[in-house]
């Protein structure tokens, strides 16, 4: 669900689609879903164009205007710092670790301890929409780096190598969550039933 009231002109981020980048809200309409008040929000996202979202299903985070405008610059500065450190023999190992931390991190919605285990599993399964094909790889790189154009910083081979390692982290993280679900006697069948067919296959490997 939307975590706060959104207004015209707000800058927002879709927590389940961070690869979309920052969105600028151009229209907000009052509506209801099963009798519950909601908002129908139209926003133009930097990497996804215009999207019409319902607050009952879209997890939108409102961003401070200054933060939104600085976000891409901050990400670029972060990678520039890593590059500078890499040129120093003493700092190069630290730079390598910092880069690995950034490129292998599992998104916060999957790790947030204040979210239910079922929600964290669903968010993790949604990560399987990324693959090493053209669009899937770039969308993943945008999410992971915060850069609108990751190819300005990495070449295709570098992204493929980082994605391969991240994919392994994704597998291990989902396995961990599914083990927690089994230990907690959570109904895995209910989670499988609510998961799209393509993604459910990944869950079934760990649900046995």
PyMOL commands that set and color helices and strands:
alter all, ss='L'
color gray80, all
select helices_A, chain A and resi 18-20+65-86+92-104+108-111+117-129+134-145+150-152+156-183+188-193+197-207
alter helices_A, ss='H'
color red, helices_A
select strands_A, chain A and resi 11-14+23-33+36-45+49-54+60-63
alter strands_A, ss='S'
color yellow, strands_A
deselect
rebuild
show_as cartoon
